[in-house]
Structures are given as structure tokens and as C-alpha cells.
Amino acid sequence: MRADIEGGVAALARGLSERRYSSEELVRVHLARIEAGRELGAFLHVDAEGALERARQCDERLARGEGGALEGVPVAHKDIFVTRGMPSTAGSKMLEGYASPFDAAVVARLGAGAPGLGPGAGMVTLGKLNCDEFAMGSTNENSAFGPVRNPWDRTRVPGGSSGGSAAAVAAGLVPAATGTDTGGSIRQPASFCGITGIKPTYGLCSRYGMIAFASSLDQAGPLARSAEDCALLLTAMSGHDPRDATSSERPAEDLHARMLAPREGAGAARPLAGLRIGLPREFFPPELSADVEGAVRAALAEMEKLGATLVDVSLPRTELAIPVYYIIAPAEASSNLGRYDGVRYGHRAAHYADLGDMYRKTRSEGFGAEVKRRIMIGTYVLSHGYYDAYYLQAQKLRRMIADDFRACFERCDVVAGPVAPSVAPHLGAHGDDPVKAYLADIFTLPASLAGLPCMSVPAGFASSAAGDHMPVGLQLIGNYFAEGALLHAAHALQQATDWHLRSPGGAP
Ligand code: GLN
């Protein structure tokens, strides 16, 4: 097996174009790593045959000097994106055995393309990644197919809901992966696993073929080792799609070029000169773990050295983001998940008396506890008599949370803070108390509710014994469609630091 195959997406794409190795060799190396890393539980399905076949086709195109921007580079998808020729489960028993007749828009755009979307970037899909059931959760423990382990410490969770994606990238099983973020599910696992992840502005990536959780919040995005790799993937993933009515009609942007473009008036030594980073005081509460605060402040100090200035700002409704999100997301979920009735998709109870009994048994058997809890909450807040008190109130507050950001962005260009209040907890730490897990979403929910682009960037490691040298992420939030500015800032930080280059013991 070749030992010189290393680095992220950018390095591998370069290696392929320089013919240092073939796509088939790349795929074989990663399939071997996936096999060796099986006990992490990151993959739900590995398509070795299909990937090798695709890789050989990529090699033919590369030999002719053809193909997409990322032709032949391996990738894997969160199992919430539907894929033709592979199972698509959303981490749920409800969809066990379900195979989609088409690829999600994001899958097609990163891969072989699709009619109407044009040619794809040419990546080779290795398989599907574990996640919390229907993306509901923040530890990956809600998957019907077992938990995922954090490659930095296998007794800890990788975060969620894109836990399989983050663990697979951190452990080097795959150079990059897709994820989805409804309330933090790209940023928080990226933070817990020491990698980079970006959730773009709502509407930048098509949701076509993304199994729905809460449609007004769900967004796709990449998880990878660096901001540069994220820029390459996100450029390929984004763009208008008439099949998603909320997909943005803005012309697609080359985010990689935008990331590399110098800031006006900034020199090479101070690439962030003139950048105002707003620190909301609500993002640094007394309960924030010292491990997280220390790492985040150290990363911000590095950004200051690169020319950025830190300004105090306020997001006064930060705490309200939790109840607002945990009303709106379950409300939308209860409606979206109505389609799993045993008739159209996936699981159907084996024995039943009549149609009502079939629905009841199918849904009781198919959904896990957290999904049922959210369907019940969602149905409650939408029901007659409660709608005004809960759902409508939450919608009004959601608007006010977005207004708070608007006011912030008059005083700063980027908002920064922690991703999560602590490093990755141990498996089982939340016990039977879902509210404990909900409260830990406090720093990721506001940007989701506002629909803003946001990312997690490695910011070093915990220094206390309790933190056990686990990775910590810095969250950067930008104004609408300012993904380029976010990636530029993160890239500048990564050019000056090496936190993102560290990998857990044993990983390549
Ligand atoms: N942790 C949040 C939840 O449980 C966010 C999940 C997500 O972003 N998909 O809903």
C-alpha cells in the first residue's frame, strides 16, 4: 500500500493531476483505512466495488486531461443524502433497506453531475456515514445503527448529528465528507473532532434529495481538514437548483479563489488587517468551560496578530435560541416525518389489523425515542389552541434573533465565539436527559435560526486533565452569503497555526 498518499482534498487533487498516483490507488488506500477504522462506527455502508469502478473511469478522464475540479478524489456522504445504488437510511430503522432511485443534488454536484445540474466535480463516493436518526441529536447516539466513537478518545462522542462524517475525516478514512446542519450538526462535530466544517447561508446548497428534518433550517455543507478543502467542496456543492424552491438564485461563486484573494489594504504579514471580529458577550458566559474559553481566546489572539481587531458586541437573545429552536425544529419535523407511514417508504409493520393499526405499529417500530419525542412536541405546538402560544411566538422571536445579528454586523465583519460549551462528552454522558443535550446547542442555534453562514475551525486543545487534550473549535459567523470572507479568515488562521494539521494517534 502506498504510504505517500496523504494530505487533504487540495493535496490529493494536485497529486492526481501530476499523475503521482491514480484515483484507483487513492480509493484503495482509503478503503483499507475504512476497513482498519471499522470499530469507530463511522460508516453505515461502504461501496467498494462501485467506488473502484468510478475511480477507473476518473483515471481515464484524467489521462485525457478531462474531468471536474476534484476528479478522482474520494468523498463520503452523510446518510441523510439520498444516493442511487446505495442504501439511504438517515440513521433510522424506518428507512432500513430503502434505496433511492436518484442522487441528491449535492451528491450529484460533487460526483458525476446530473441532467439539469451540469457536470459534477468528479469526486468518487466511497459510502455513507453514520448520523443521528433524521439528524436529531448532538452526539450520534441517536442513530438506530449504533454510536460513532471519537477518534481522539474512543470513550467520547464525535458530536452530532454529522458524527460519522466528522469521525471519518478526523481519522483519515476519507479526505472530506458532506454533512448537514440544522442547529449545529456540521459545526459541533467538526469542533469535537478537530476538523474544519462550514454551514453556508440557508439556500446556498440545494436541499433536493436531502432527507428533511426541519426544512427552514436544514443546510448541507462540507467537513474537511482545512478551510481550503472546505472552499473546494462548497464551491462544487453550491448553486441554484430549480427543484428546491428555497435555493438561492445568486450566481455561483468560486469560493476557493475568493478565499485566496487578499483583503483590500492587507499585506502578506497581516492578511486580516481591517477585519473586525465581534465577540458577543453572551457567547462567553461563566459556565463556559475554561478549556474551551482558553483555546478560543488563544485562536482569537492569533487572528489579532494577523491584523484583525476584536470588538465587543451583544446578541441579547442568545439564550432564547434554545426554546425557539426546540419549538420550530420539532414543529417542522412532525410535519416532514408524516410521510413515513409504511405505505410509501421503508419500514412497514409485519402484522396489523387495519390501516390505522398499520400506521401506529409501523411508526412505533420504525422511529427511535428522540424522533418520537420531537414528533410529539411538534404536533403539540402546532395544534389548535397552542399554535399562537408556542409556534407563533417562536417565529416572532426567530425574527428578533436575526435582527440582533443585523445590528451586530453594523459593528463587525465576522462574529466569533465557541462552538460548544465543552469538549466532546463521554458516551452516555447525557443519560436519559434530552434537555441537557439541548442546552449544549446554545452557541450554534442562533446563526441557524438567522440562516447565516458559519463555520468551526480548529482552535487548539483542552489543557485541563478533565479536557484530556480533546480538540476545541472556534466558531466564525458571517453575514448572508459571506462564506468567502469566513473561509478567507479561517484560511489565514490556518496558514499561521498548525492545530488543523494535528491528527489523532494512528490516523494518517
Ligand atoms: N443538536 C441539534 C438537534 O438535536 C442540531 C441537530 C442538527 O443540526 N441536525 O436538533
Residues whose N, C-alpha, C, O or C-beta is under 5 A from the ligand:
A	BS01	LIG	A135 M136 G137 S138 S161 T180 D181 T182 G183 G184 S185 D441
